[in-house]
Amino acid sequence: MPLTPVRPQVAGAHRPLLVFLHGLYYDNNSQLTNQMFAALHALGPRAPDLAFPYGNHSWWVNSASAAWASYVLHEVIPQALQLLHADPRRVAIGGISMGGFGAYAIARLDPSRFCAVGGHSAAFYPGTPLT
C-alpha cells in the first residue's frame, strides 16, 4: 500500500513521528500542500517526521473486508520508523474527518503505543466498529 513519508528539511535525527490519516475520498498525498510544508518549516527543529498512509474508504478500522487498523499498527508505523529514522518512543497519530475517527479508534486499540492522538473534524459513522 502507498505510504508517503515526509522528512523536514531541518537537520536532525530521531524526531517524533506523526502518522496522519486522510479523510474519505482523499489519499496519502492529499495533505501535501504548500500550507502543510510552510507549517512544518515554521516548526524548525521541533518539526516531526510525517507518514501519510493510504486507507481507501476504510474508516481505518478492522472489518470483514480488510484489517486497516492492524495495517497502520503493524505495517505503516514500523515502515515509517525505518524509512525516516524517527524516535519509536514518540509516535503520534492523527487525522482529519474519517482519518480523525480512525486515529482515535487505532489509539484505543494500543494506547501505550502513542504519545499523542488527535482528530480534526473527526467524523463518526454510526455502526462503524471500533475494533
NUMITOR-325188 format. One record per residue (C-alpha): residue in one letter; chain; x, y, z. Coordinates in steps of 0.02 Angstrom, whole numbers. Layout:
! residues N
<type: A mol: A u: X v: Y w: Z> .
...
***
This chain:
! residues 131
<type: M mol: A u: 0 v: 0 w: 0> .
<type: P mol: A u: 61 v: 176 w: -35> .
<type: L mol: A u: 147 v: 270 w: 106> .
<type: T mol: A u: 207 v: 448 w: 84> .
<type: P mol: A u: 347 v: 491 w: 206> .
<type: V mol: A u: 394 v: 673 w: 237> .
<type: R mol: A u: 555 v: 724 w: 323> .
<type: P mol: A u: 576 v: 907 w: 373> .
<type: Q mol: A u: 720 v: 999 w: 288> .
<type: V mol: A u: 797 v: 1047 w: 455> .
<type: A mol: A u: 935 v: 928 w: 507> .
<type: G mol: A u: 902 v: 808 w: 648> .
<type: A mol: A u: 882 v: 625 w: 691> .
<type: H mol: A u: 759 v: 531 w: 799> .
<type: R mol: A u: 620 v: 656 w: 776> .
<type: P mol: A u: 444 v: 617 w: 835> .
<type: L mol: A u: 336 v: 531 w: 704> .
<type: L mol: A u: 162 v: 591 w: 661> .
<type: V mol: A u: 56 v: 465 w: 567> .
<type: F mol: A u: -80 v: 566 w: 480> .
<type: L mol: A u: -237 v: 477 w: 417> .
<type: H mol: A u: -332 v: 556 w: 272> .
<type: G mol: A u: -519 v: 581 w: 258> .
<type: L mol: A u: -648 v: 495 w: 149> .
<type: Y mol: A u: -620 v: 520 w: -39> .
<type: Y mol: A u: -440 v: 578 w: -10> .
<type: D mol: A u: -274 v: 487 w: -17> .
<type: N mol: A u: -98 v: 482 w: 53> .
<type: N mol: A u: -48 v: 637 w: -45> .
<type: S mol: A u: -200 v: 747 w: -7> .
<type: Q mol: A u: -116 v: 842 w: 134> .
<type: L mol: A u: 44 v: 881 w: 37> .
<type: T mol: A u: 0 v: 1064 w: 17> .
<type: N mol: A u: 101 v: 1224 w: 23> .
<type: Q mol: A u: 16 v: 1264 w: 189> .
<type: M mol: A u: 70 v: 1098 w: 266> .
<type: F mol: A u: 250 v: 1121 w: 209> .
<type: A mol: A u: 251 v: 1302 w: 273> .
<type: A mol: A u: 186 v: 1246 w: 443> .
<type: L mol: A u: 316 v: 1107 w: 451> .
<type: H mol: A u: 454 v: 1230 w: 406> .
<type: A mol: A u: 393 v: 1354 w: 537> .
<type: L mol: A u: 419 v: 1222 w: 672> .
<type: G mol: A u: 605 v: 1218 w: 633> .
<type: P mol: A u: 698 v: 1090 w: 738> .
<type: R mol: A u: 537 v: 1043 w: 829> .
<type: A mol: A u: 457 v: 978 w: 669> .
<type: P mol: A u: 408 v: 794 w: 669> .
<type: D mol: A u: 433 v: 668 w: 532> .
<type: L mol: A u: 268 v: 632 w: 445> .
<type: A mol: A u: 192 v: 475 w: 371> .
<type: F mol: A u: 37 v: 481 w: 262> .
<type: P mol: A u: -33 v: 307 w: 228> .
<type: Y mol: A u: -170 v: 264 w: 103> .
<type: G mol: A u: -333 v: 200 w: 176> .
<type: N mol: A u: -464 v: 192 w: 38> .
<type: H mol: A u: -641 v: 208 w: 111> .
<type: S mol: A u: -590 v: 107 w: 263> .
<type: W mol: A u: -629 v: 218 w: 412> .
<type: W mol: A u: -459 v: 149 w: 466> .
<type: V mol: A u: -538 v: 6 w: 564> .
<type: N mol: A u: -527 v: -182 w: 551> .
<type: S mol: A u: -677 v: -256 w: 463> .
<type: A mol: A u: -727 v: -414 w: 373> .
<type: S mol: A u: -657 v: -343 w: 211> .
<type: A mol: A u: -488 v: -278 w: 273> .
<type: A mol: A u: -382 v: -252 w: 429> .
<type: W mol: A u: -344 v: -66 w: 412> .
<type: A mol: A u: -308 v: -31 w: 596> .
<type: S mol: A u: -189 v: -179 w: 602> .
<type: Y mol: A u: -109 v: -117 w: 442> .
<type: V mol: A u: -70 v: 51 w: 524> .
<type: L mol: A u: -6 v: -27 w: 685> .
<type: H mol: A u: 96 v: -169 w: 611> .
<type: E mol: A u: 149 v: -107 w: 440> .
<type: V mol: A u: 137 v: 83 w: 423> .
<type: I mol: A u: 218 v: 131 w: 588> .
<type: P mol: A u: 365 v: 8 w: 576> .
<type: Q mol: A u: 396 v: 55 w: 394> .
<type: A mol: A u: 389 v: 242 w: 432> .
<type: L mol: A u: 506 v: 224 w: 581> .
<type: Q mol: A u: 630 v: 129 w: 473> .
<type: L mol: A u: 620 v: 247 w: 325> .
<type: L mol: A u: 629 v: 407 w: 425> .
<type: H mol: A u: 736 v: 350 w: 572> .
<type: A mol: A u: 607 v: 428 w: 688> .
<type: D mol: A u: 600 v: 404 w: 876> .
<type: P mol: A u: 496 v: 246 w: 911> .
<type: R mol: A u: 453 v: 312 w: 1085> .
<type: R mol: A u: 372 v: 470 w: 1013> .
<type: V mol: A u: 240 v: 414 w: 889> .
<type: A mol: A u: 82 v: 518 w: 873> .
<type: I mol: A u: -71 v: 479 w: 767> .
<type: G mol: A u: -198 v: 599 w: 699> .
<type: G mol: A u: -311 v: 630 w: 554> .
<type: I mol: A u: -449 v: 730 w: 475> .
<type: S mol: A u: -632 v: 678 w: 461> .
<type: M mol: A u: -633 v: 489 w: 430> .
<type: G mol: A u: -448 v: 492 w: 475> .
<type: G mol: A u: -485 v: 578 w: 640> .
<type: F mol: A u: -608 v: 439 w: 682> .
<type: G mol: A u: -476 v: 312 w: 632> .
<type: A mol: A u: -342 v: 394 w: 738> .
<type: Y mol: A u: -450 v: 383 w: 894> .
<type: A mol: A u: -503 v: 204 w: 852> .
<type: I mol: A u: -323 v: 147 w: 823> .
<type: A mol: A u: -257 v: 235 w: 978> .
<type: R mol: A u: -393 v: 148 w: 1078> .
<type: L mol: A u: -327 v: -21 w: 1019> .
<type: D mol: A u: -149 v: 13 w: 1079> .
<type: P mol: A u: -146 v: 168 w: 1189> .
<type: S mol: A u: 30 v: 140 w: 1256> .
<type: R mol: A u: 96 v: 147 w: 1077> .
<type: F mol: A u: 60 v: 333 w: 1055> .
<type: C mol: A u: 124 v: 489 w: 1141> .
<type: A mol: A u: -22 v: 589 w: 1070> .
<type: V mol: A u: -181 v: 567 w: 970> .
<type: G mol: A u: -290 v: 695 w: 884> .
<type: G mol: A u: -429 v: 715 w: 761> .
<type: H mol: A u: -478 v: 869 w: 663> .
<type: S mol: A u: -664 v: 869 w: 625> .
<type: A mol: A u: -666 v: 686 w: 671> .
<type: A mol: A u: -813 v: 603 w: 586> .
<type: F mol: A u: -925 v: 473 w: 663> .
<type: Y mol: A u: -1015 v: 346 w: 557> .
<type: P mol: A u: -1147 v: 251 w: 656> .
<type: G mol: A u: -1116 v: 65 w: 654> .
<type: T mol: A u: -930 v: 77 w: 615> .
<type: P mol: A u: -842 v: -46 w: 732> .
<type: L mol: A u: -701 v: 18 w: 839> .
<type: T mol: A u: -601 v: -144 w: 829> .
***
